[in-house]
């Protein structure tokens, strides 16, 4: 067996897929590669490098309560930047889009900037230490 495989895809459940598709399309800057209704749910997918990012909407959501990383399950989704300069460029892009974000934080293990999608799902851009 080879090394443990990389993450192939991440899918998050959203409350209003049309709103979220518009938001993520603005964020990533291009259209999704897939948009289909599977029957049990609708999903929309972007190809981001070697990873797929999917949005799912179920017609029978268990709750309409906003995302909270302090509950068991997902904590956040992080998008990798090559270095601090790229991270800072993405922070500027968030500002240009009018998306609220946190301050860029530099730690011994790397640098990051946090922000949230329309369902309050925690997202970040992260760069390795320099």
N, C-alpha and C positions, 0 to 999 in steps of 0.2 A: 504494500500500500504506500502511496506517495504521502507527501506532507498534507496536513489538514487543508481542505479546500477553502478558498476565499469565499466571502459572502456573495451569493449569487443574486439575491434580490431582497428587498425590504418592502413590505406592504403595510400601509397604515389604513385604518378604517376612519372614514370621514362622515360627517352628518349631512353635508350638502355637496355632492360631487361636482355639480356645475360650478359652484362658487370656488371649490378647491382646485378644480382644473384650471380655471382662469388665473387663480393666485399662483399656482406652481408653474404654469406656462410663462407668466411674467418673470418669476424667479429664475427659471432655468434658461429662458430665452429661446425656446423652440417647442415645437409641437410634440405630443406623445407619439410613441411608435405603435400603440395598441389602445383601442377603446372598444370594449365589448360588454354586452350583457350576457352573463353566463347562465342566467336563470336564477340561481340563489343570490347573486350579487352582480353589480356592475363594477368593472375595474378598468382603470386607465393607467398606462405604464409609460415611463420614460426610460431610455437607455442612457445611463450616465457612466461613461467609461465602460468598465467591465461589470458594472452592477446595474440591475434594473430597480427602479423606484416605482412602486405601484400604489394607487389609491383605490380603496374598496368602499362601496356604499351598499349596505344591506337594507332591504325594505323593512326589516323588522329589527331595528336597532334595539339592543338591550337597555340602553339609556341614552338620553340626549345630553347628559351631563358632559361638560367640557373635559378634555384630557387632563390628567393629573399624574405626573411622574412619580408621585409618592404612593401610588397604588401598585400592587404587583403587576408586572408586565413590562412594557416598553418604558425606558427612561428617556432616551432621546435618539435622534438620528444625526450622525455627524458626517459632513462632507469634507473630504480630505483636500487640503491645499498643499502645494509643493513646498512653500516657504512663507515667511511672514509677509513679504511683499504681495504675494497672491491673496493671502488672508485679508490684508488691508484693502486690496482692490475689491474684494467681495463685500467687505464692510461698507465701502463707498457705494457699491452697487445697491446694497440694501437701502442706504440713505436716499439714493436717486429714485428708487422705487417707492419711497415714502413708507418703508416697512420699519416698524419699531425694532430696535435691537439693543443688546447690552453693550457695555464697554468691551474693548479688546482686552483680554487678560493674558498675561505672559507668566507662565509657570515653568518650573524646571523640566517638566515632561512635554511642554509645547505651549502653543498659543491658540486661543479660541475666541470666537464671538458668537453669542447665543441670540436666537430669535425664535418666534413662534408662528405657526400657520393659523389659518382661520378657526381651527378647532382647538387651538392652544397647544398643539403638539410641539414639543420642544425639539428645536433644530439647532445645529451649530456648524460653523466653518472652523476647521482645526488644522493647524500646521505643526510639524515636528519642531523640536528645539533647534536653535541655530548656534 
